[in-house]
Amino acid sequence: MIPVSLILIPLITGLLAFFLKGTTAAKNWALLSSVITLAVAVAGIYFLPAKHLSYDAAWLPALGSRFSLVTDGMGKMLVLLTTVSFPVILIATAKNDYKQPASFYALLLLSQTGLLGVFLAADALVFYFFWELALIPVYFLCSFWGGEKRIAVTFKFFVYTFIGSLLMLAGILYLYFQSADQSFALQSFYHIKLTATQENVIFWLFFIAFAIKMPVFPFHTWQPDAYEQSPTAVTMIMSGIMVKMGIFALIRWLLPVFPHASQQFAHLIIIFSVIGMLYASLIAIRQDDIKRLIAYSSIAHIGLMCAAVFAHNATGMEGVMVQMFNHGINVIGLWIVADAIEQQLGTRKFTDLGGLAQKAPVLAILLAVMAFANIALPLTNAFIGEFLMFNGLFQYNVWIMAVAGISIILAAVYTLNMVQKVLYGNTTVVTENATEISGNVQWMLVVLAVMIIALGVYPQPLIDLTKDTVQAILANR
């Protein structure tokens, strides 16, 4: 019953949150819900036997769909990422005020419901339902609480995701009619036999949907604007957790269901992923806005994950598993820093900043830790994931790995450039009266920094959690 509890807690508390009165009540209610969900996730993953980690019940029997949930190693890892991230985000942004706070926090909790459902679903119709449930609240959060350009940006976001969802739904329905038992079950999809032409066509229906969600080049153009215009708490969810829906779906649904097409188109997808890594990194170097720099940095990191998935070897796949968790932690840390600076100083532009290390030394130390993790410095959590992914690309093709490796240098350039412009040099008119970051923000950054260093020194727990999933996925492809 653990999977059901993980979905019901944020769902019920999210629906009840719409009726709350007052900002404090809404914030505390959302935080309480997220902490309880985290406690249930930790208990289920680490303390309860395996029989409590799956659920199956009749849902739409006439359509051959069951409410089926499973929690394998990859699912556990992403559930843990989701349930850890929400309390951190809510505490770090506790001082941010929103109009109609009850609706804002209710939609946040409903987005958490959708995310957890995606990572647990073992039925294609259930997967699609939660896929949409995760996206719809985010659309309203961006369009109602976003920046000045939110209407145009959210419309673009909606068009991209709507087209992707329709393509995926068409693919799901086609596979349903091809299944031997007229079922939406994941295992049933694994055993469908398609002709080469059928597999190639349906492969692209799914891949485009997942590529839009990650996003990877050339389906990425909605992302920087959406990240910039969204409330920072929503941006943290989108970049820290939601993009993992696409990577997760590649591994869970695409590779095992379309093994031949995955092999056939792997080279093309890897090339586009590497192009996206370099393109996003070069664009990041030219940014004058912290949010947009982090957004393009995220595109580069996700591109590497996508390339490593299609390298089709255990080393690269294990790196992707580890990096899904670590990237989520690191990018949320960067967003917290960006939000703390914007809330206090009213700007995110590098040209307005400088000398913050003199005024806020704790912020400077914590930003440095996040920055080192972003460039995968040894002894930070991102190092082992990137090392494994580049190793996987090396096994696939040494020249592709060499070109992709240029992104390591570019990441160091734009990340250290950000650190230099924000923290060092002389103070400006804007930063002259800056003060140290608040206690809530400081503590959440400390928690993330401890996780970054701990998983950098000893990443084995994440590797152990997901190694069985890697073997199972590669055996099914």
C-alpha positions in Angstrom: 0.0 0.0 0.0 3.0 2.3 0.1 2.7 3.4 -3.6 -1.0 4.2 -3.1 -0.2 6.2 0.1 2.4 8.2 -1.8 -0.2 9.2 -4.3 -3.1 9.7 -2.0 -1.4 11.9 0.6 -0.5 14.8 -1.8 -3.7 14.3 -3.8 -6.0 14.6 -0.8 -4.1 17.3 0.9 -3.8 19.2 -2.4 -7.5 19.1 -2.9 -8.2 20.2 0.7 -5.6 23.0 0.3 -7.9 24.9 -2.1 -10.3 25.6 0.9 -7.7 27.0 3.3 -7.7 30.6 4.4 -4.5 32.6 4.9 -1.0 32.4 3.6 0.5 30.8 6.7 -2.1 28.1 6.9 -1.5 27.2 3.2 2.3 27.1 3.6 2.2 25.0 6.7 -0.4 22.6 5.3 1.7 22.1 2.1 4.9 21.6 4.2 3.2 19.1 6.5 1.9 17.1 3.5 5.3 17.0 1.9 7.0 15.9 5.2 4.5 13.1 5.7 5.0 12.0 2.1 8.7 11.9 2.6 8.4 9.9 5.8 6.2 7.3 4.0 8.7 7.1 1.1 11.6 6.6 3.4 9.7 4.0 5.4 8.7 2.1 2.3 12.1 2.2 0.6 14.3 1.4 3.6 12.2 -0.3 6.3 9.3 -2.3 4.8 9.4 -5.6 2.9 9.0 -5.7 -0.9 5.4 -6.9 -0.8 4.4 -3.4 0.4 6.0 -1.7 -2.7 3.5 -2.8 -5.4 -0.2 -2.4 -5.8 -2.7 -3.7 -8.4 -6.4 -3.2 -8.5 -9.2 -3.1 -11.1 -9.6 0.4 -12.6 -11.1 0.3 -16.1 -11.7 -3.5 -16.7 -13.7 -2.9 -19.9 -10.6 -1.3 -21.4 -8.1 -3.8 -20.0 -6.5 -1.2 -17.8 -5.6 -1.8 -14.1 -4.5 0.6 -11.4 -1.1 -1.0 -11.3 1.9 0.5 -9.4 5.4 -0.9 -8.9 8.5 0.4 -7.2 11.8 -0.9 -8.6 15.2 0.6 -7.9 14.8 3.4 -10.4 11.3 4.2 -9.1 12.5 4.3 -5.6 15.3 6.6 -6.5 13.0 9.1 -8.3 10.3 8.8 -5.6 13.1 9.7 -3.1 14.2 12.6 -5.2 10.6 13.9 -5.4 9.8 13.5 -1.8 13.1 15.0 -0.6 12.8 18.0 -3.0 9.4 19.2 -2.1 10.0 20.0 1.6 13.3 21.6 0.7 11.6 23.8 -2.0 8.8 24.8 0.4 11.1 25.7 3.2 13.6 27.5 1.1 10.8 29.7 -0.5 8.7 30.1 2.6 9.2 33.9 2.7 8.0 34.3 -0.9 4.4 35.6 -1.0 1.9 34.6 -3.7 -1.6 35.9 -4.5 -4.2 33.3 -3.7 -1.7 31.2 -1.7 -4.2 28.4 -1.1 -4.5 27.7 -4.8 -0.8 28.0 -5.4 0.2 25.4 -2.8 -2.7 23.2 -3.7 -1.5 23.1 -7.3 2.0 22.3 -6.1 0.8 19.3 -4.2 -1.2 18.1 -7.2 1.9 18.3 -9.3 3.7 16.2 -6.8 0.9 13.6 -7.1 1.3 13.5 -10.8 5.1 13.1 -10.6 4.9 10.3 -8.1 2.3 8.6 -10.2 4.5 8.7 -13.3 7.4 7.1 -11.5 5.2 4.3 -10.0 2.9 3.5 -12.9 3.0 0.0 -14.5 0.0 0.5 -16.7 0.2 2.7 -19.8 -3.2 4.4 -19.2 -2.3 5.1 -15.6 1.1 6.4 -16.7 -0.6 8.8 -19.2 -3.1 9.9 -16.6 -0.4 10.9 -14.2 1.8 12.4 -16.9 -1.0 14.9 -17.6 -1.8 15.4 -13.9 1.8 16.5 -13.4 1.8 18.9 -16.3 -1.6 20.6 -15.9 -1.0 22.2 -12.4 2.3 23.4 -13.6 0.7 25.1 -16.6 -1.7 27.0 -14.3 1.1 27.8 -11.8 3.1 29.4 -14.6 0.3 31.2 -16.3 -1.2 32.7 -13.1 1.8 33.4 -10.9 4.6 33.8 -13.5 6.4 36.9 -14.8 5.4 39.6 -17.2 5.7 37.4 -20.3 4.0 34.5 -18.7 1.0 34.3 -21.1 3.1 33.9 -24.3 5.6 31.6 -22.5 2.9 29.3 -21.0 1.1 29.2 -24.3 4.3 27.9 -26.0 4.8 25.5 -23.2 1.2 24.3 -23.5 1.5 23.8 -27.3 4.7 21.8 -27.0 3.5 19.5 -24.2 0.0 19.1 -25.7 1.4 18.0 -29.0 3.8 15.6 -27.2 1.0 14.2 -25.1 -1.2 13.6 -28.2 1.6 11.7 -30.0 2.2 9.6 -26.9 -1.5 8.8 -26.5 -1.7 7.8 -30.2 1.3 5.5 -29.6 -0.3 4.0 -26.5 -3.6 3.2 -28.2 -1.8 1.6 -31.1 0.2 -0.7 -28.8 -3.0 -1.5 -26.9 -4.7 -2.8 -30.0 -1.5 -4.7 -31.0 -1.2 -6.4 -27.6 -2.2 -10.1 -27.4 -4.5 -9.6 -24.4 -5.9 -6.1 -25.2 -4.1 -4.7 -22.1 -2.3 -1.5 -21.1 0.0 -3.4 -18.8 3.7 -2.5 -19.0 4.7 -6.2 -19.2 2.1 -6.8 -22.0 3.7 -3.9 -24.0 7.1 -5.5 -23.5 6.0 -8.6 -25.4 4.3 -7.0 -28.3 5.7 -8.0 -31.7 5.7 -5.3 -34.3 7.0 -5.1 -37.8 10.1 -3.0 -38.4 8.0 -0.2 -40.0 5.4 -0.3 -37.2 8.1 -0.2 -34.5 10.0 2.7 -36.2 6.9 4.9 -36.5 5.5 4.3 -33.0 9.0 4.7 -31.6 9.1 8.3 -32.8 5.6 9.1 -31.4 6.9 8.2 -27.9 10.4 9.6 -28.3 9.2 13.1 -29.4 6.8 13.2 -26.4 9.6 12.3 -24.1 12.2 14.6 -25.8 9.9 17.6 -25.4 9.5 16.9 -21.7 13.3 16.5 -21.0 13.9 18.6 -23.2 16.6 17.8 -25.7 17.7 19.6 -28.9 15.8 20.6 -31.0 12.7 20.3 -28.8 14.1 22.6 -26.1 13.0 26.0 -27.1 10.1 26.3 -24.6 12.4 25.6 -21.6 14.6 28.7 -21.0 11.6 31.1 -21.2 9.4 28.9 -19.1 12.1 28.6 -16.4 12.7 32.3 -16.4 9.0 33.3 -16.2 7.8 30.7 -13.7 7.8 31.3 -10.0 11.1 30.0 -8.7 9.4 27.2 -6.6 7.8 26.0 -9.8 11.0 26.3 -11.8 12.7 24.1 -9.1 10.1 21.4 -9.6 10.3 21.6 -13.4 14.1 21.4 -13.7 14.8 19.3 -10.6 12.1 16.7 -10.9 9.8 17.1 -13.9 12.5 16.8 -16.6 13.3 13.4 -15.1 9.9 12.2 -16.4 11.4 12.2 -19.9 14.6 10.3 -19.0 12.6 7.9 -16.8 10.2 7.2 -19.7 13.0 6.5 -22.1 14.3 3.8 -19.8 11.1 2.4 -18.6 8.9 2.5 -21.7 10.9 3.3 -24.9 14.0 1.0 -24.8 12.3 -2.2 -23.7 9.1 -1.7 -25.9 11.0 -0.7 -29.0 14.4 -2.5 -28.8 15.2 -2.6 -32.5 14.2 1.0 -33.2 16.1 2.1 -30.2 19.2 0.5 -31.6 18.6 1.7 -35.1 18.1 5.4 -34.2 20.5 5.5 -31.3 23.3 7.1 -33.4 21.1 9.9 -34.7 19.7 10.7 -31.2 23.1 10.7 -29.6 24.4 13.1 -32.2 21.5 15.5 -31.7 22.0 15.2 -27.9 25.7 16.1 -28.2 24.8 19.0 -30.5 22.4 20.1 -27.8 25.0 19.9 -25.1 27.4 22.1 -26.9 24.8 24.5 -28.2 23.2 25.0 -24.7 26.7 25.4 -23.1 27.7 28.1 -25.6 24.4 29.9 -25.1 24.9 29.7 -21.3 28.3 31.4 -21.6 26.5 34.5 -23.2 23.8 34.9 -20.6 23.5 37.8 -18.2 20.7 36.3 -16.2 21.2 33.7 -13.5 17.9 31.9 -14.3 18.6 31.6 -18.0 22.2 30.4 -17.4 20.9 27.6 -15.1 18.2 26.8 -17.7 20.7 26.3 -20.5 23.0 24.4 -18.2 20.2 22.0 -17.4 19.7 21.4 -21.2 23.3 20.5 -21.5 23.2 18.0 -18.5 20.0 16.4 -19.8 21.5 16.0 -23.2 24.3 14.0 -21.7 21.8 11.8 -19.9 19.9 11.2 -23.1 23.1 10.3 -25.1 24.2 7.9 -22.3 20.8 6.2 -22.4 21.1 5.4 -26.1 24.7 4.2 -25.7 23.0 1.0 -24.6 25.6 -0.2 -22.1 25.4 -0.8 -18.4 28.1 1.8 -17.5 26.3 4.6 -19.2 22.9 3.5 -17.9 24.1 3.3 -14.3 25.5 6.8 -14.7 22.1 8.1 -15.9 20.4 6.5 -12.9 22.8 8.2 -10.4 22.8 11.5 -12.3 19.0 11.8 -12.3 19.0 12.1 -8.6 22.2 14.1 -8.3 21.2 16.6 -11.0 17.9 17.2 -9.3 19.7 18.0 -6.0 22.3 20.3 -7.6 20.0 22.3 -9.9 17.5 22.9 -7.0 20.4 24.3 -5.0 21.3 26.7 -7.8 17.7 27.8 -8.1 17.5 28.4 -4.3 20.6 30.7 -4.6 19.1 32.5 -7.6 15.8 33.0 -5.7 17.6 34.3 -2.6 19.5 36.8 -4.6 16.4 38.0 -6.5 14.2 38.2 -3.4 16.7 40.4 -1.6 18.2 42.5 -4.4 15.4 42.5 -7.0 17.7 41.5 -9.9 19.2 38.4 -11.4 21.5 40.1 -13.9 25.2 39.6 -13.5 25.9 43.3 -14.6 24.0 44.4 -11.5 25.8 42.1 -9.1 29.3 41.7 -7.7 31.1 41.5 -4.4 28.5 39.4 -2.6 31.1 37.4 -0.9 32.0 40.5 1.1 28.4 40.9 2.3 27.2 37.3 2.5 30.1 34.9 3.1 27.8 31.9 3.9 26.0 32.4 0.6 29.3 32.6 -1.2 30.5 29.2 0.3 27.2 27.5 -0.5 27.0 28.8 -4.0 30.6 27.6 -4.5 29.6 24.1 -3.5 26.6 24.2 -5.9 28.8 25.5 -8.7 31.5 22.8 -8.1 28.8 20.2 -8.3 27.4 21.7 -11.5 30.8 21.2 -13.2 31.1 17.7 -11.7 34.2 18.4 -9.6 35.6 15.2 -8.0 34.2 14.7 -4.5 30.9 16.2 -5.5 27.9 14.0 -6.2 27.8 14.8 -10.0 31.3 13.5 -10.6 30.5 9.8 -10.5 27.4 10.1 -12.6 29.2 12.1 -15.4 32.2 9.9 -15.2 30.0 6.8 -15.8 28.1 8.5 -18.6 31.2 9.6 -20.4 32.6 6.1 -19.9 29.5 4.7 -21.5 29.8 7.1 -24.4 33.5 6.1 -24.8 32.4 2.4 -25.0 29.9 3.4 -27.7 32.1 5.7 -29.8 35.4 7.4 -28.7 35.0 10.3 -31.2 31.5 11.1 -30.0 32.7 11.0 -26.4 35.6 13.3 -27.3 33.2 15.9 -28.8 30.8 15.6 -25.9 33.6 16.1 -23.5 34.1 19.6 -24.7 30.9 20.4 -22.7 32.9 19.8 -19.5 35.2 22.7 -20.4 32.3 24.9 -21.4 30.4 24.1 -18.2 33.4 25.2 -16.2 33.6 28.4 -18.2 30.0 29.5 -17.7 29.7 28.3 -14.1 32.9 29.8 -12.8 32.1 33.0 -14.8 28.8 33.1 -12.8 30.6 32.7 -9.5 33.1 35.4 -10.3 30.5 37.9 -11.4 28.1 37.3 -8.5 30.5 36.8 -5.6 33.8 38.6 -6.4 35.0 42.0 -7.5 33.7 45.3 -6.1 30.2 45.7 -4.8 27.8 47.6 -6.9 25.0 50.0 -6.1 22.6 47.0 -5.9 24.8 44.8 -3.7 26.3 47.5 -1.4 23.6 47.0 1.2 23.2 43.2 0.7 22.9 41.0 3.8 23.4 37.4 4.6 20.7 34.9 3.4 17.9 34.0 5.8 17.9 31.0 8.1 15.4 28.9 6.1 17.3 29.3 2.9 20.7 28.8 4.6 19.6 25.6 6.3 18.2 24.1 3.1 21.3 25.0 1.2 23.4 23.3 3.9 21.2 20.2 3.7 21.8 20.1 -0.1 25.5 20.8 0.3 25.9 17.9 2.8 24.1 15.6 0.3 26.3 16.8 -2.5 29.5 16.0 -0.6 28.2 12.8 1.0 27.1 11.3 -2.3 30.3 12.6 -3.9 32.5 10.8 -1.4 30.3 7.7 -1.2 27.9 7.2 -4.1 27.4 3.5 -3.6 23.9 3.7 -2.0 22.5 5.1 -5.3 24.4 2.6 -7.4 23.1 -0.3 -5.2 19.6 1.0 -5.4 19.4 1.0 -9.2 21.8 -1.7 -10.4 19.1 -4.3 -10.6 16.9 -2.0 -12.7 19.8 -1.4 -15.1 20.3 -5.1 -15.6 16.6 -5.7 -16.1 16.2 -2.9 -18.7 19.2 -4.0 -20.7 18.0 -7.6 -20.6 14.6 -6.5 -22.0 15.8 -4.3 -24.8 
